[in-house]
Amino acid sequence: MSKLYIIPTPVGNLGDITHRAVEVLRKVDFLLAEDTRKTGILLKHLGMQIKMYPHHSFNEHKTLENIIEKLLSGSVAGLVSDAGTPSVSDPGFLLVRECIKNSIEIECLPGATAFVPALVLSGLPSERFCFEGFLPVKKGRKIRLESLKEETRTMIFYEAPHKLLKTLEDLAETFGPDRQASVSREISKIHEETIRGSLQEIITYYQTHTLKGEISLVVAGR
């Protein structure tokens, strides 16, 4: 029977993959991977060989029809991103929507998502929060930040290492330099680190410290 499995993968430590995810990987006909090279490392770690097709933000519109055809023919597919749960700031939404339109069964496994441990580690209020993902790089960036100026919930962002300082500076300019925040990087890896303080304090820290790895930025609400 046609089916699409949404399979979360570790955000860092490969040992974090769930037993159920491993069981599902064993029964899929093929995998849709954001980066087949990175997924290949995980599969090698698990001792598996699975046929893979690239499925990322640059080709997902073009490949969608072909994937749906494979699923409608009775295939069982798995969707994975480089790390964490697909469709959360990663490719996946378009495919899920198209599967729903074509009455293809979908099952999303619970698993890793970087922003949850980052939120917990921040020490900021976690009973109510909003996930903003990646901020626009240019167009719409200032408007998005202004729209969040009066947000009272804790806010969570993803950011690339080479863009973090600029984002912190933009946040400090919009929210004020004293707004409390937290930066978590390399979650579950050997060099995991969480830096907490005001936006200005974190800016000062990263002006003199090397910044590498996947980053989750948590900012207090107003």
C-alpha positions in Angstrom: 0.0 0.0 0.0 1.2 3.5 -0.9 2.6 5.4 2.1 4.9 8.2 3.0 6.8 8.1 6.3 8.2 11.4 7.7 11.3 10.3 9.6 13.1 12.6 12.0 16.9 12.1 12.1 19.4 13.1 14.8 20.2 16.8 15.1 23.7 15.8 16.2 24.6 12.6 18.0 23.7 9.7 15.6 22.8 7.6 18.7 19.7 9.8 19.1 17.8 8.1 16.3 14.8 6.2 17.7 14.3 2.4 17.5 11.1 2.9 15.6 12.8 5.1 13.0 15.3 2.4 12.4 12.4 -0.2 12.0 10.7 2.1 9.5 13.9 2.7 7.5 14.1 -1.0 7.0 10.8 -1.3 5.2 10.8 1.7 2.9 11.3 1.2 -0.9 13.3 4.4 -1.2 14.3 7.5 0.7 13.9 11.2 -0.2 16.9 13.0 1.4 17.7 16.7 1.6 21.4 15.7 1.2 22.1 12.1 0.1 25.7 12.4 1.3 24.7 13.3 4.9 21.9 10.7 5.0 24.4 8.2 3.6 26.6 8.8 6.7 23.6 7.9 8.9 22.7 4.8 6.9 26.3 3.6 7.0 26.2 4.1 10.8 23.1 1.9 10.9 24.5 -0.6 8.5 21.8 0.0 5.9 21.7 0.5 2.1 18.6 2.2 0.8 17.9 3.7 -2.6 17.9 7.5 -2.2 16.7 10.4 -4.3 17.6 14.1 -3.5 14.6 16.1 -2.3 15.6 19.7 -1.3 14.4 23.3 -1.6 16.0 23.7 -5.0 14.3 20.7 -6.7 11.1 19.9 -4.7 8.8 21.6 -7.2 10.3 19.7 -10.1 10.4 16.3 -8.6 7.0 16.4 -6.8 5.0 14.9 -9.7 7.4 12.0 -10.2 7.4 11.2 -6.4 3.6 11.1 -6.3 3.5 8.8 -9.3 5.9 6.4 -7.5 3.7 6.5 -4.4 0.5 6.0 -6.3 2.0 2.9 -7.9 2.2 1.3 -4.5 5.7 2.4 -3.2 6.5 3.1 0.4 8.7 6.1 0.8 10.6 7.8 3.6 11.4 11.5 3.8 14.4 12.7 5.8 16.1 16.0 6.2 19.8 16.6 7.1 18.8 16.8 10.8 15.6 16.9 12.8 12.0 16.6 11.6 11.4 17.2 7.9 9.1 20.1 7.0 10.2 22.2 10.1 12.3 24.8 8.3 13.2 22.0 5.9 11.6 20.6 2.7 8.5 18.5 3.2 5.5 20.7 3.3 4.8 20.6 -0.5 5.1 16.8 -0.5 2.8 16.3 2.5 0.2 18.6 1.0 0.3 16.8 -2.4 0.0 13.4 -0.7 -3.1 14.6 1.2 -4.6 15.8 -2.1 -4.0 12.3 -3.6 -5.2 10.4 -0.6 -1.8 8.9 0.1 -1.4 7.7 3.6 1.2 9.7 5.7 2.7 8.8 9.0 5.0 11.3 10.9 7.2 9.7 13.5 8.0 11.6 16.6 11.7 12.5 17.0 14.4 15.1 17.1 13.8 18.8 16.6 16.6 21.3 17.5 14.4 24.1 18.9 12.9 22.1 21.8 16.2 21.4 23.7 17.3 25.0 22.8 14.1 26.4 24.4 14.5 24.2 27.5 18.2 25.1 27.9 17.6 28.9 27.5 15.9 29.2 30.9 13.4 31.5 29.3 9.6 31.0 29.8 8.6 27.9 27.8 4.9 27.5 28.6 4.0 29.8 25.6 6.4 30.4 22.6 6.4 31.0 18.9 8.7 29.4 16.4 9.9 31.8 13.6 12.4 29.6 11.8 14.8 31.5 9.6 14.3 35.3 9.3 14.2 36.7 5.7 17.7 37.5 4.5 16.7 40.8 2.8 13.2 41.4 1.6 10.7 41.5 4.4 13.3 41.2 7.2 12.7 44.6 8.8 8.9 44.1 8.5 9.1 40.7 10.2 11.2 42.0 13.0 8.9 45.0 13.6 5.9 42.7 13.7 7.6 40.8 16.5 8.4 43.9 18.5 5.3 43.5 20.7 5.4 39.7 20.9 5.1 38.6 24.5 5.9 35.0 24.0 9.4 33.5 23.9 10.6 33.5 20.3 12.7 30.8 18.6 14.8 31.3 15.5 17.2 29.2 13.4 20.3 30.9 12.0 23.5 30.1 10.1 26.8 30.7 11.8 28.0 33.4 9.4 24.7 35.3 9.8 24.2 35.1 13.6 26.0 38.4 14.6 24.1 40.4 12.0 20.8 38.8 13.3 21.7 39.5 16.9 22.5 43.1 16.0 19.2 43.5 14.1 17.3 42.0 17.1 19.1 44.4 19.5 18.2 47.4 17.4 14.5 46.3 17.2 13.9 44.9 20.7 16.6 46.8 22.6 20.1 45.6 23.6 18.9 44.5 27.1 16.4 41.9 25.9 17.4 38.5 27.3 18.3 35.7 24.8 20.1 32.4 24.5 22.2 30.8 21.7 22.5 27.1 21.5 24.7 25.4 19.0 25.9 21.9 18.2 23.1 20.4 20.2 23.8 16.8 21.3 27.3 17.0 19.8 30.7 17.0 21.6 31.1 20.8 21.4 27.5 21.6 22.4 27.3 25.1 23.9 24.6 27.5 25.2 25.4 31.1 25.8 22.8 33.1 27.8 22.5 36.8 28.5 21.3 40.1 27.0 21.4 40.5 23.3 24.3 42.9 23.7 26.2 40.5 26.0 25.8 37.7 23.5 27.0 40.0 20.6 30.1 40.9 22.6 30.8 37.2 23.3 30.6 36.1 19.7 32.7 39.1 18.4 35.7 37.3 20.0 34.7 33.6 19.9 34.6 31.2 16.9 31.1 30.3 15.8 30.4 27.0 14.1 27.6 24.5 13.8 23.8 24.5 13.7 22.3 27.3 15.7 19.1 27.8 17.6 18.4 31.4 18.9 15.9 31.9 21.7 14.7 35.4 22.6 12.5 36.5 25.4 9.2 38.1 24.6 8.4 41.7 25.5 
